[in-house]
Amino acid sequence: MLKRSSTRETIYAAKNLLVRTLYERGYCVRAVQQKQELKCWECNGTGGWDNSDMGNECWEPCYKCDATGVYAEHTLYKFTFRIGKRHYSWHQPTRLVTWDVALTSTDVGTFEDKPRKRMRSPFASAKPPSGTLQLPASARENARSAVTHRAVAR
């Protein structure tokens, strides 16, 4: 297993506490297991190499993944919580989930590392009232960043 920094471990511990708290307080609307396959970086997931460019007419199996194209597999829990009118989903490795989980499906799905398309906020395209001063984009971003940092610091 890879060694993580203490800061990263602290963040993961906080996430685990959040997920467990939301689960135990009844916000979970869906809990399923998913299998995550990590593609081999040595053969790029192909399981080996065609050595015909080296004058050989043979297939060389990858030694890192034993010609499977996958160097590691993990089982994850995918929790979906409803908070207010919004749904939030987080994955947790099974080794971190130390509490009993009632699965909403016994089928083990496949973890896909593709971000879902986010819905745009109705305010994103709203125009300011006439006569208001519009800040340049860089100033708006700096103001947004400052607000975020203040909110986190509290």
Phi, psi and omega in degrees: 000145180287144177277130180253154178291159181295327178295315180296319178298322179296318179295316179295324178295319178295318178297317180297319178296318178298312181299315181296317180298313179298320179297310184291338179269004172089016180275351183284125178253349180202134175220119181225164174256145178224147177261129178253122176254126180263118184294139180295130181278340183286314182253005181060032176083005182273340181093354179170196183226147171268114183268023182294335179286345179264009181090355178264144177255052184219161177264128178257117178290148180286133180279338182286321186246009183055039175067020179266337185086355181236123181265343178201152176229144177224148171258131182241155166263137172248116179256135173241125182246145172250118179236114188066234180256008184250150175250138178231137179237138176223145174259143176225133173299145183301330181294339180268345182270101185258008180246162179290135181238129174268107182286141177274349175209140179272351177289138176264114181276186179249128178287130176241126184270050179244124179294141177285152178291127181275143177282140178283144176287143178296342181276344184298326182257004181291142179262144179291154178302150180297144179091356178270148181279127178264125176283152173298158183303319182295323179290322177296319180294318178297320179294318179298317180296318180296320179296317180299315182295321179294320182294323180288323184292338182292000000 
